[in-house]
Amino acid sequence: MLIKILNIIRNVKEVEMKTRPLEKIIGIIDNGSMIEIKTTYEHLARRLGAAIHKAYKGSLQIQYLENEKYTRVYWSRDA
């Protein structure tokens, strides 16, 4: 499933680059049971989470941090 999720991430990134070239993925860290993706804009993080959730269902939580321009997106699914 990891490869399929990474393909979704790549596809979303390619679509976004066409219309929003400043929105980029700046890092992907595989921590074993968790993948951390760092982006330059909060909107890209939200779109990545939504695309993965659409493909694999599960639980999607989006936290907009008060008075900050950061967003934390958590997606999980029971195995």
Rosetta blueprint (number, residue, H / E / L):
1 M L
2 L H
3 I H
4 K H
5 I H
6 L H
7 N H
8 I H
9 I H
10 R H
11 N H
12 V H
13 K H
14 E H
15 V H
16 E H
17 M H
18 K H
19 T H
20 R L
21 P L
22 L L
23 E L
24 K L
25 I E
26 I E
27 G E
28 I E
29 I E
30 D E
31 N L
32 G L
33 S L
34 M L
35 I E
36 E E
37 I E
38 K E
39 T E
40 T L
41 Y L
42 E H
43 H H
44 L H
45 A H
46 R H
47 R H
48 L H
49 G H
50 A H
51 A H
52 I H
53 H H
54 K H
55 A H
56 Y H
57 K L
58 G L
59 S E
60 L E
61 Q E
62 I E
63 Q E
64 Y E
65 L L
66 E L
67 N L
68 E L
69 K L
70 Y L
71 T E
72 R E
73 V E
74 Y E
75 W E
76 S E
77 R L
78 D L
79 A L
